[in-house]
Amino acid sequence: MTYQLYLGDYSYSSWSLRGWLLLHRWGLPMDITFVDFSEASVAQQMQAIPPARTVPTLVTPEGSVIWDSLAMAEELASRHPDAQIWPVDPAARATARSLVAEMHSGFTALRSECPMNLRAAYSDYAPPPEVLADLSRIDLIWSYSRNRHGAGGPWLCGTYSAADAFFAPVAMRIAGYGLPVSPEAQAYVQAHLTDPALRQWRAMGLERGSDLPQYARTHSRRPWPGDTASGSDAAESLDL
Ligand SMILES: N[C@@H](CCC(=O)N[C@@H](CS)C(=O)NCC(=O)O)C(=O)O
């Protein structure tokens, strides 16, 4: 009953992070195939499992190929209803689905201006107006969800759900680029920064894969939030 999960470079592939969280966070068994962004194109490296051409891609135990993160969330939730990948409460579930759908199709300015890079944090990045507009919308929908459904914990619907897996890479961008958000949103970002699953993912990225220049920006650098000059917080979670 093991899933095959194709993932891109851990430090840079935000969609792969979402896909991995959807299995790891709910303890679903997986074997990982690492698609190295410094080698041939992703599509070329995935020729064995058509029609997939991006990461993450999931192959189910019986051989179905699921080549999109949102489809993975839906299919895994259907196959594992007891895991509660979506919130059980119908009102919270409706919000979580809206959050995931908007993340999956939106925030293009933030995504293109601030690519996820878990190897670098910047101290002097000044976001342009279109990124600020995305951040303002993110702040609004996070606050909407936290106010209505967040009483039971630090996550968007209280307990961890697919919505948090989808916004984890956004939280990493806010942390890494030092983007301006409300104190409530900052607390939510902090929940991701201290999430053992996220720390494990980041540690895997520091250990495996290359420093890819196409994701680096020329802004001044500072240590990753939570890391000290003497060591990486993430490294502890792998005993590096
Ligand atoms: N809509 C897709 C997006 C996946 C995606 O764009 N993945 C990127 C890596 S983060 C990729 O595989 N890029 C390689 C390419 O487009 O050639 C999903 O939700 O899974």
The ligand as a MOL file (V3000), in Angstrom:
LIG
                    3D

  0  0  0     0  0            999 V3000
M  V30 BEGIN CTAB
M  V30 COUNTS 20 19 0 0 0
M  V30 BEGIN ATOM
M  V30 1 N -0.3850 22.8170 -10.9610 0
M  V30 2 C 0.7280 21.9640 -10.6170 0
M  V30 3 C 1.9920 22.7700 -10.6320 0
M  V30 4 C 3.2360 21.9090 -10.4970 0
M  V30 5 C 4.4940 22.6450 -10.9270 0
M  V30 6 O 4.4410 23.6510 -11.6680 0
M  V30 7 N 5.6480 22.1340 -10.4680 0
M  V30 8 C 6.9180 22.7020 -10.8630 0
M  V30 9 C 7.9370 22.5730 -9.7350 0
M  V30 10 S 7.5020 23.4930 -8.2920 0
M  V30 11 C 7.4950 21.9160 -12.0180 0
M  V30 12 O 7.3980 20.6930 -12.0560 0
M  V30 13 N 8.1140 22.6130 -12.9520 0
M  V30 14 C 8.7940 21.9890 -14.0450 0
M  V30 15 C 8.2770 22.4080 -15.3790 0
M  V30 16 O 7.2430 23.1080 -15.4180 0
M  V30 17 O 8.9040 22.0240 -16.3530 0
M  V30 18 C 0.4440 21.3220 -9.2460 0
M  V30 19 O -0.4100 21.8360 -8.5150 0
M  V30 20 O 1.0250 20.2860 -8.9290 0
M  V30 END ATOM
M  V30 BEGIN BOND
M  V30 1 1 1 2
M  V30 2 1 2 3
M  V30 3 1 2 18
M  V30 4 1 3 4
M  V30 5 1 4 5
M  V30 6 2 5 6
M  V30 7 1 5 7
M  V30 8 1 7 8
M  V30 9 1 8 9
M  V30 10 1 8 11
M  V30 11 1 9 10
M  V30 12 2 11 12
M  V30 13 1 11 13
M  V30 14 1 13 14
M  V30 15 1 14 15
M  V30 16 2 15 16
M  V30 17 1 15 17
M  V30 18 2 18 19
M  V30 19 1 18 20
M  V30 END BOND
M  V30 END CTAB
M  END
